[in-house]
Amino acid sequence: MTSGTASRRQAEHQHRLEELRQIEARAKRRRRRLGLGAWGAGFLVVAVLVTAALLSSRPVVSAEARQAPGFTLPTSDGQTVSLSSFLGEPVILYFNEGAGCDACLQQMAEIEKEPGFAAAGITVLPIVMNTAVQINADRDRLGVASPFLLDDGKVSKAYGTLGTGMHEGLPGHGFVLIDADGVQQWYGNYPSMWLEPKELLDEATSRL
Protein backbone atom coordinates (compact mmCIF):
# COMPACT_ATOMS: atom_id res chain seq x y z
CA MET A 1 0.00 0.00 0.00
CA THR A 2 1.48 3.35 -1.04
CA SER A 3 1.67 6.26 1.33
CA GLY A 4 -0.83 8.10 -0.90
CA THR A 5 -3.41 5.32 -0.64
CA ALA A 6 -2.98 5.16 3.14
CA SER A 7 -3.44 8.90 3.39
CA ARG A 8 -6.65 8.77 1.34
CA ARG A 9 -8.06 6.00 3.48
CA GLN A 10 -7.17 7.87 6.64
CA ALA A 11 -8.87 10.97 5.28
CA GLU A 12 -12.01 8.97 4.33
CA HIS A 13 -12.06 7.41 7.78
CA GLN A 14 -11.82 10.83 9.42
CA HIS A 15 -14.57 12.11 7.12
CA ARG A 16 -16.90 9.25 8.08
CA LEU A 17 -16.17 9.85 11.77
CA GLU A 18 -17.01 13.52 11.32
CA GLU A 19 -20.28 12.63 9.56
CA LEU A 20 -21.20 10.25 12.39
CA ARG A 21 -20.43 12.96 14.96
CA GLN A 22 -22.65 15.42 13.09
CA ILE A 23 -25.48 12.88 12.85
CA GLU A 24 -25.23 12.16 16.58
CA ALA A 25 -25.15 15.89 17.39
CA ARG A 26 -28.28 16.48 15.29
CA ALA A 27 -30.00 13.54 17.02
CA LYS A 28 -29.12 14.98 20.45
CA ARG A 29 -30.49 18.39 19.47
CA ARG A 30 -33.67 16.75 18.18
CA ARG A 31 -34.10 14.75 21.39
CA ARG A 32 -33.52 17.91 23.43
CA ARG A 33 -36.15 19.81 21.45
CA LEU A 34 -38.61 16.95 21.85
CA GLY A 35 -37.89 16.79 25.57
CA LEU A 36 -38.40 20.52 25.99
CA GLY A 37 -41.60 20.30 23.98
CA ALA A 38 -42.92 17.46 26.10
CA TRP A 39 -41.98 19.33 29.28
CA GLY A 40 -43.69 22.45 28.00
CA ALA A 41 -46.82 20.50 27.07
CA GLY A 42 -46.84 18.84 30.48
CA PHE A 43 -46.45 22.19 32.20
CA LEU A 44 -49.31 23.59 30.12
CA VAL A 45 -51.58 20.67 31.10
CA VAL A 46 -50.75 21.15 34.78
CA ALA A 47 -51.34 24.90 34.51
CA VAL A 48 -54.72 24.32 32.88
CA LEU A 49 -55.72 21.80 35.56
CA VAL A 50 -54.63 24.11 38.38
CA THR A 51 -56.46 27.05 36.84
CA ALA A 52 -59.61 24.96 36.39
CA ALA A 53 -59.41 23.78 40.00
CA LEU A 54 -59.02 27.33 41.26
CA LEU A 55 -61.91 28.56 39.16
CA SER A 56 -64.17 25.70 40.21
CA SER A 57 -63.37 26.26 43.91
CA ARG A 58 -64.34 29.92 43.86
CA PRO A 59 -67.49 30.76 45.84
CA VAL A 60 -70.62 31.72 43.94
CA VAL A 61 -72.68 34.35 45.73
CA SER A 62 -75.90 36.23 45.04
CA ALA A 63 -77.54 39.13 46.86
CA GLU A 64 -80.74 38.97 44.82
CA ALA A 65 -83.66 39.32 47.23
CA ARG A 66 -86.75 37.13 46.91
CA GLN A 67 -89.43 35.64 49.10
CA ALA A 68 -87.90 32.50 50.59
CA PRO A 69 -89.71 29.29 49.57
CA GLY A 70 -91.58 27.84 52.54
CA PHE A 71 -91.08 24.29 53.77
CA THR A 72 -91.73 21.83 56.57
CA LEU A 73 -89.16 19.06 57.05
CA PRO A 74 -88.58 16.20 59.46
CA THR A 75 -85.43 16.37 61.53
CA SER A 76 -82.84 13.79 62.51
CA ASP A 77 -84.10 13.85 66.12
CA GLY A 78 -87.67 12.92 65.17
CA GLN A 79 -89.21 16.41 65.17
CA THR A 80 -90.43 18.66 62.34
CA VAL A 81 -89.34 22.19 61.48
CA SER A 82 -91.21 24.77 59.40
CA LEU A 83 -89.60 27.88 58.00
CA SER A 84 -92.72 29.86 58.91
CA SER A 85 -92.04 29.26 62.60
CA PHE A 86 -88.96 31.49 62.32
CA LEU A 87 -90.81 34.60 61.13
CA GLY A 88 -89.56 37.48 63.23
CA GLU A 89 -85.99 36.22 63.42
CA PRO A 90 -83.23 35.64 60.84
CA VAL A 91 -82.29 32.16 59.72
CA ILE A 92 -79.37 30.69 57.79
CA LEU A 93 -80.09 27.52 55.85
CA TYR A 94 -76.98 25.40 55.50
CA PHE A 95 -77.34 23.00 52.56
CA ASN A 96 -74.65 20.34 52.37
CA GLU A 97 -73.83 16.84 51.15
CA GLY A 98 -74.38 15.34 54.59
CA ALA A 99 -73.45 11.78 55.54
CA GLY A 100 -70.07 10.75 54.20
CA CYS A 101 -68.86 14.35 53.96
CA ASP A 102 -66.86 14.93 57.12
CA ALA A 103 -66.02 18.49 56.07
CA CYS A 104 -69.75 19.25 55.90
CA LEU A 105 -70.39 18.12 59.46
CA GLN A 106 -67.19 19.69 60.77
CA GLN A 107 -68.42 22.95 59.27
CA MET A 108 -71.57 22.70 61.39
CA ALA A 109 -69.57 21.72 64.48
CA GLU A 110 -67.48 24.88 64.11
CA ILE A 111 -70.56 27.03 63.53
CA GLU A 112 -71.93 25.72 66.83
CA LYS A 113 -68.79 26.97 68.58
CA GLU A 114 -69.26 30.56 67.33
CA PRO A 115 -71.27 32.46 70.01
CA GLY A 116 -71.92 35.35 67.65
CA PHE A 117 -74.82 33.58 65.96
CA ALA A 118 -76.80 33.29 69.19
CA ALA A 119 -75.86 36.86 70.14
CA ALA A 120 -77.24 38.10 66.81
CA GLY A 121 -80.37 35.96 67.17
CA ILE A 122 -79.52 33.92 64.07
CA THR A 123 -80.50 30.26 63.85
CA VAL A 124 -78.49 28.02 61.52
CA LEU A 125 -80.46 25.09 60.09
CA PRO A 126 -78.40 22.35 58.40
CA ILE A 127 -80.30 20.57 55.58
CA VAL A 128 -79.25 17.26 54.03
CA MET A 129 -80.68 14.56 51.77
CA ASN A 130 -80.11 11.65 54.15
CA THR A 131 -82.05 9.41 56.48
CA ALA A 132 -81.88 10.07 60.20
CA VAL A 133 -79.83 6.91 60.71
CA GLN A 134 -77.27 7.98 58.12
CA ILE A 135 -76.71 11.52 59.36
CA ASN A 136 -76.95 10.70 63.06
CA ALA A 137 -74.11 8.19 62.77
CA ASP A 138 -71.84 10.96 61.46
CA ARG A 139 -73.20 13.52 63.93
CA ASP A 140 -72.31 11.25 66.82
CA ARG A 141 -68.90 10.44 65.40
CA LEU A 142 -67.97 14.07 64.75
CA GLY A 143 -69.65 15.64 67.77
CA VAL A 144 -72.32 17.74 66.06
CA ALA A 145 -75.13 18.69 68.44
CA SER A 146 -77.61 20.30 66.04
CA PRO A 147 -80.30 18.09 64.51
CA PHE A 148 -80.31 18.08 60.72
CA LEU A 149 -83.35 18.72 58.55
CA LEU A 150 -84.03 15.81 56.20
CA ASP A 151 -84.88 16.85 52.65
CA ASP A 152 -86.11 14.62 49.83
CA GLY A 153 -84.61 17.05 47.32
CA LYS A 154 -87.57 19.39 46.87
CA VAL A 155 -86.31 22.08 49.25
CA SER A 156 -82.74 21.87 47.91
CA LYS A 157 -84.14 22.28 44.40
CA ALA A 158 -86.37 25.20 45.41
CA TYR A 159 -83.32 27.04 46.75
CA GLY A 160 -81.17 26.23 43.70
CA THR A 161 -78.58 24.20 45.58
CA LEU A 162 -78.89 20.83 43.83
CA GLY A 163 -75.87 19.86 41.75
CA THR A 164 -73.76 22.80 42.91
CA GLY A 165 -71.22 20.53 44.59
CA MET A 166 -69.41 17.36 43.60
CA HIS A 167 -72.58 15.31 43.18
CA GLU A 168 -75.31 16.13 40.69
CA GLY A 169 -78.13 14.76 42.83
CA LEU A 170 -77.06 16.39 46.10
CA PRO A 171 -76.86 19.99 47.30
CA GLY A 172 -73.48 21.65 47.37
CA HIS A 173 -71.89 23.47 50.30
CA GLY A 174 -74.21 26.47 50.40
CA PHE A 175 -75.72 29.01 52.77
CA VAL A 176 -78.96 30.95 52.40
CA LEU A 177 -79.70 33.97 54.62
CA ILE A 178 -83.37 34.65 55.30
CA ASP A 179 -84.31 37.80 57.21
CA ALA A 180 -86.99 38.24 59.88
CA ASP A 181 -89.61 38.97 57.21
CA GLY A 182 -89.00 35.70 55.37
CA VAL A 183 -87.05 37.32 52.53
CA GLN A 184 -83.96 35.64 51.15
CA GLN A 185 -81.21 38.27 51.29
CA TRP A 186 -78.11 36.33 50.32
CA TYR A 187 -76.89 33.02 48.95
CA GLY A 188 -73.35 31.68 48.91
CA ASN A 189 -72.07 28.37 47.54
CA TYR A 190 -68.56 27.25 48.54
CA PRO A 191 -67.07 24.41 46.41
CA SER A 192 -64.00 24.48 48.68
CA MET A 193 -66.31 22.86 51.27
CA TRP A 194 -65.49 25.43 53.92
CA LEU A 195 -66.40 28.91 55.10
CA GLU A 196 -65.01 30.32 58.32
CA PRO A 197 -67.93 30.67 60.78
CA LYS A 198 -66.85 34.22 61.61
CA GLU A 199 -66.97 35.11 57.90
CA LEU A 200 -70.43 33.59 57.63
CA LEU A 201 -71.57 35.58 60.67
CA ASP A 202 -70.12 38.82 59.29
CA GLU A 203 -71.76 38.16 55.90
CA ALA A 204 -75.12 37.64 57.59
CA THR A 205 -75.03 40.57 60.02
CA SER A 206 -73.91 42.95 57.30
CA ARG A 207 -77.10 42.19 55.35
CA LEU A 208 -79.66 42.29 58.15
C-alpha positions in Angstrom: 0.0 0.0 0.0 1.5 3.3 -1.0 1.7 6.3 1.3 -0.8 8.1 -0.9 -3.4 5.3 -0.6 -3.0 5.2 3.1 -3.4 8.9 3.4 -6.6 8.8 1.3 -8.1 6.0 3.5 -7.2 7.9 6.6 -8.9 11.0 5.3 -12.0 9.0 4.3 -12.1 7.4 7.8 -11.8 10.8 9.4 -14.6 12.1 7.1 -16.9 9.3 8.1 -16.2 9.8 11.8 -17.0 13.5 11.3 -20.3 12.6 9.6 -21.2 10.2 12.4 -20.4 13.0 15.0 -22.7 15.4 13.1 -25.5 12.9 12.9 -25.2 12.2 16.6 -25.2 15.9 17.4 -28.3 16.5 15.3 -30.0 13.5 17.0 -29.1 15.0 20.4 -30.5 18.4 19.5 -33.7 16.7 18.2 -34.1 14.8 21.4 -33.5 17.9 23.4 -36.1 19.8 21.5 -38.6 17.0 21.9 -37.9 16.8 25.6 -38.4 20.5 26.0 -41.6 20.3 24.0 -42.9 17.5 26.1 -42.0 19.3 29.3 -43.7 22.4 28.0 -46.8 20.5 27.1 -46.8 18.8 30.5 -46.4 22.2 32.2 -49.3 23.6 30.1 -51.6 20.7 31.1 -50.7 21.2 34.8 -51.3 24.9 34.5 -54.7 24.3 32.9 -55.7 21.8 35.6 -54.6 24.1 38.4 -56.5 27.0 36.8 -59.6 25.0 36.4 -59.4 23.8 40.0 -59.0 27.3 41.3 -61.9 28.6 39.2 -64.2 25.7 40.2 -63.4 26.3 43.9 -64.3 29.9 43.9 -67.5 30.8 45.8 -70.6 31.7 43.9 -72.7 34.3 45.7 -75.9 36.2 45.0 -77.5 39.1 46.9 -80.7 39.0 44.8 -83.7 39.3 47.2 -86.7 37.1 46.9 -89.4 35.6 49.1 -87.9 32.5 50.6 -89.7 29.3 49.6 -91.6 27.8 52.5 -91.1 24.3 53.8 -91.7 21.8 56.6 -89.2 19.1 57.0 -88.6 16.2 59.5 -85.4 16.4 61.5 -82.8 13.8 62.5 -84.1 13.9 66.1 -87.7 12.9 65.2 -89.2 16.4 65.2 -90.4 18.7 62.3 -89.3 22.2 61.5 -91.2 24.8 59.4 -89.6 27.9 58.0 -92.7 29.9 58.9 -92.0 29.3 62.6 -89.0 31.5 62.3 -90.8 34.6 61.1 -89.6 37.5 63.2 -86.0 36.2 63.4 -83.2 35.6 60.8 -82.3 32.2 59.7 -79.4 30.7 57.8 -80.1 27.5 55.9 -77.0 25.4 55.5 -77.3 23.0 52.6 -74.6 20.3 52.4 -73.8 16.8 51.2 -74.4 15.3 54.6 -73.4 11.8 55.5 -70.1 10.7 54.2 -68.9 14.4 54.0 -66.9 14.9 57.1 -66.0 18.5 56.1 -69.8 19.2 55.9 -70.4 18.1 59.5 -67.2 19.7 60.8 -68.4 23.0 59.3 -71.6 22.7 61.4 -69.6 21.7 64.5 -67.5 24.9 64.1 -70.6 27.0 63.5 -71.9 25.7 66.8 -68.8 27.0 68.6 -69.3 30.6 67.3 -71.3 32.5 70.0 -71.9 35.4 67.7 -74.8 33.6 66.0 -76.8 33.3 69.2 -75.9 36.9 70.1 -77.2 38.1 66.8 -80.4 36.0 67.2 -79.5 33.9 64.1 -80.5 30.3 63.8 -78.5 28.0 61.5 -80.5 25.1 60.1 -78.4 22.3 58.4 -80.3 20.6 55.6 -79.3 17.3 54.0 -80.7 14.6 51.8 -80.1 11.6 54.2 -82.1 9.4 56.5 -81.9 10.1 60.2 -79.8 6.9 60.7 -77.3 8.0 58.1 -76.7 11.5 59.4 -77.0 10.7 63.1 -74.1 8.2 62.8 -71.8 11.0 61.5 -73.2 13.5 63.9 -72.3 11.2 66.8 -68.9 10.4 65.4 -68.0 14.1 64.8 -69.6 15.6 67.8 -72.3 17.7 66.1 -75.1 18.7 68.4 -77.6 20.3 66.0 -80.3 18.1 64.5 -80.3 18.1 60.7 -83.3 18.7 58.6 -84.0 15.8 56.2 -84.9 16.8 52.7 -86.1 14.6 49.8 -84.6 17.0 47.3 -87.6 19.4 46.9 -86.3 22.1 49.2 -82.7 21.9 47.9 -84.1 22.3 44.4 -86.4 25.2 45.4 -83.3 27.0 46.7 -81.2 26.2 43.7 -78.6 24.2 45.6 -78.9 20.8 43.8 -75.9 19.9 41.8 -73.8 22.8 42.9 -71.2 20.5 44.6 -69.4 17.4 43.6 -72.6 15.3 43.2 -75.3 16.1 40.7 -78.1 14.8 42.8 -77.1 16.4 46.1 -76.9 20.0 47.3 -73.5 21.7 47.4 -71.9 23.5 50.3 -74.2 26.5 50.4 -75.7 29.0 52.8 -79.0 31.0 52.4 -79.7 34.0 54.6 -83.4 34.6 55.3 -84.3 37.8 57.2 -87.0 38.2 59.9 -89.6 39.0 57.2 -89.0 35.7 55.4 -87.0 37.3 52.5 -84.0 35.6 51.2 -81.2 38.3 51.3 -78.1 36.3 50.3 -76.9 33.0 48.9 -73.3 31.7 48.9 -72.1 28.4 47.5 -68.6 27.2 48.5 -67.1 24.4 46.4 -64.0 24.5 48.7 -66.3 22.9 51.3 -65.5 25.4 53.9 -66.4 28.9 55.1 -65.0 30.3 58.3 -67.9 30.7 60.8 -66.9 34.2 61.6 -67.0 35.1 57.9 -70.4 33.6 57.6 -71.6 35.6 60.7 -70.1 38.8 59.3 -71.8 38.2 55.9 -75.1 37.6 57.6 -75.0 40.6 60.0 -73.9 42.9 57.3 -77.1 42.2 55.4 -79.7 42.3 58.2 
